């Protein structure tokens, strides 16, 4: 039975983990890198982490900007930072003996394949996505309908099923049970971490919607409903083509993945017949704007280089051309003046 966990990263996902785990009786230390300590500083100043939504209350996680302290607190470590921050975290972890630690990246995006070359942990695991729908709120986001004095985490949903993979793959039943208890929903144990990474649907849902709505994003600074209004029939038609390419690439590597629509219905207990219906009908996604304010948002700067690029490169290695994914990478590279194929998590990086 796991009684304490260190959560590395104090953003949306990390603070949701902290509130949920503390609410379920698990002691949590919430770590933030010294250069990104705004939320940890606020929790320390307030004396607590306040949460609303499906997890309500005031919680009192330990907080720290010292990685040594985080690793001493627990041998179970959740990495809850964006993929583009994982390299900095690995640079910190490299300094320590991790042979007794279990490192879980949520989400991973092939984190374990990169980490295995840099750290030696008891187990490396990664999930396909964050298990929570959550947002840090500082009182300035009108869609939250909160006063200006409120600061905390809004946990507005969670995935009922979460794909996860491990490296090595020989986790016994008892440890699987313990790890499963960390998460708010059940775990779907994948055969390997490559299969897990093909279950990250952010690469299907976010980049194409951002690109097809670039004018609206730049004109309104994100003042529209990204799912409900941005994922129109034409957008979701291309989205489906991208998903078809994802499944085809995954199949080349023996990954038994389902369609984006089927898995999203599974995640949230829904039964929509198309991605367009899901975008309009999922209350969790359609009642909040969830929209980028610029084209430098994580929907592109994370989901392109750390999700679509490795999918595409693995596809090329298997003889799949994947023209829709390639086009999306090239358009995004042009818009953001970044060579995502060269700078992303390509085969050389893996």
C-alpha positions, 0 to 999 in steps of 0.5 A: 500500500502506497502511503506517500507520493512525490509529485514533480510539477505544480501545474494543472496536473500536479496540483490535481494529483496533490489535491486528489491524493491528499483527499484520499489519505495519501501524503503528498510532497509537491515539487516545483523547479526553482525557476517555475515555483509560482504555484508552490510559492502561493501554496506555501504563502496561503498554507494550503492548496484549495480545490474545487470541482469534483475534488473539494476542500483545503489540502496541506501537501508538503511543498519544495523546490529541492529535488533531493527532498522530493526523492527522500519523501517517497520512492514513488515519483509522479512526473507531472510536467509538460513534455518540453520540461521533461529534459530539465527534470531528467537533468535533476534526476540524473544527480541521484541514485534512483534504483529504489524509485518508481518514476511515473510520467503523466503524461509520458509521450515516449518519456520512458524511452528517453529516460532509460538512457539517462537514469536507472530507476527500479521502474519507469512508467508513463501514461498516455495523458493526464488523468485529470481535467483541471485548471489552476485558477487565479481569479482572473479566468471569467469562465470559472465564474470565481471572485478575484480573491480565489486561488487554487485548482479546479478539478472538473473531471477525470478519465475513467480509464487510463492507458499505462505502460512500464519499462521493464514490463515485468511489474507483478500483480501486487505492484500493479494494484498499488500503482492503480490505487494512485489514479482516480480511474482504472488503469489499462495496462499496455503491452509496452510503452510504445503502445501507451504513447499511441494512446495520447489523443492530444495529437489527434484533437488539438493541433489540427483544430488550432491550425484550422482555427488560427485566424480565430485564435489570433483575432480573439486571443482564444475567446471561443469554445475550442471544442464546441465551436472549433471542431466543426464537421470539416475540422473533424473530418481531417482529424479522423484522417489523422487518427486513421494514420495513427492507428495504421502506424501503431499497428505496424508496431503491434500496438493494439490501439482503438480509435480516438472516438471510441477511447474518448467515449470510454474515458468519459462514459459517453456514446457519441457517434462521431468526433464532431458529436463528441466535441459538441456533446461532451459537457466536460469539454464543451462548457469551458473554452479551453482555447489557446490564446496564441499559436505558441500554446502547448496544443502546438508546442507540446503536441506537435514535437512530442506526439505527432513527430515521434508518431510520424517518424516511427511511421516512416521507419515502418514504411508509412508516409502519413501525409496528413500528419506530415502536412500538419507538422509542416504547417505548424513549423511554418507558423511558429518558425520552428523545425519540429521534425528536427527539434522534436522527439524524433527517432534520434532523440528516442 
